[in-house]
Amino acid sequence: SPFPDAVRQLVFDPLGMTSSTFEQVDLPGDLEPRLAKAYRGGPVPLARDYVHTTPAAGLYTTAEDMGRFVAALLADDTWAVRQMKQTQFQHGPFMSGRGFGLAEGRSHGYRTLHKDGQCSGFTARILLVPELGVGWFSVQNLSIFGRAGAISRVNGMHRRLARELLAELWPEGPGQEIPSPRVAGPTKSFPVAPLAGTYRDTMD
């Protein structure tokens, strides 16, 4: 079964995510006229991206549907969801790792899990705080890439939002801080030369 059909049958339909699809050419139903438009300094909207790296990217959705997905991830009632939220890999004991499809982080002292998304003119993030049983979806119609391909200040918006929301709603924090990797031990003599070289991502 093609990936868009499989994810619709296994995820979207059971969760009631009726406005979500991974289709890239023929969007189902009434999604096409409902798509948000992105602009870059002019009256003409940016063209819709065609993504060929699904399932790594290419989701069309709404905030309401992503709310359903976040709630399902927080419910923690299936083996697959529990595996997604467990640390599957990390470079060191004091460093953030990765789960299945979710990256670990820390915000206001809490362990967080997130998945970022971006396309021409948009950035988005799902963020979970398992310890608190809360999560949210944030999206903005600005790209992280500024002029000449430079990373813009927009890139930090989702991190700032998480930090400020948690500080406002849970000002006392978790009560136990995990040491930062920057102060976990001496770094001056760390041998970085063996790590120099050319790297590539693993999306392929």
Disulfide bonds with the S-S distance in Angstrom:
none
